[in-house]
Amino acid sequence: MKKLTLKEVYSKYGNVEFEFNSYYKFRFTFRANFGGKGILVDFGGSGDDIYKFEVMSGCKEKLNAIDCEIVLLSVIENGEMVEQYIN
C-alpha cells in the first residue's frame, strides 16, 4: 500500500466528484468510483467543521470544492487498499 501526501491527494483526486455517504461524530464521509477504484474520504473531526458546509443525501462535490480538513482517504482496488492518506 502506498502512503499519499496531501499534495498527492489533491493532485490525483482533486477533480473527482464525491458523493456524500454518511455523517458520524463530526466526520463527513464521501465516496467515489474513479478509474476502477473505490475511494472513501473522511472530512472534519471537530465540532467546528460541521458548520463549514451543508450536505444532504445524494450531494455531490469535487474534492477541491470541499472546504474542510481531510482526515482520511482510502483507495481500494480489487478489495485491497492500494493508497491511503492519514492526517
C-alpha positions, 0 to 999 in steps of 0.5 A: 500500500502506498502512503499519499501526501496531501499534495498527492491527494489533491493532485490525483483526486482533486477533480473527482466528484464525491458523493456524500455517504454518511455523517458520524461524530463530526466526520463527513464521509464521501465516496467515489468510483474513479478509474476502477477504484473505490475511494472513501474520504473522511472530512472534519473531526471537530465540532467546528467543521460541521458548520463549514458546509451543508450536505444532504443525501445524494450531494455531490462535490469535487474534492477541491470544492470541499472546504474542510480538513481531510482526515482520511482517504482510502483507495481500494482496488480489487478489495485491497487498499492500494493508497491511503492518506492519514492526517 
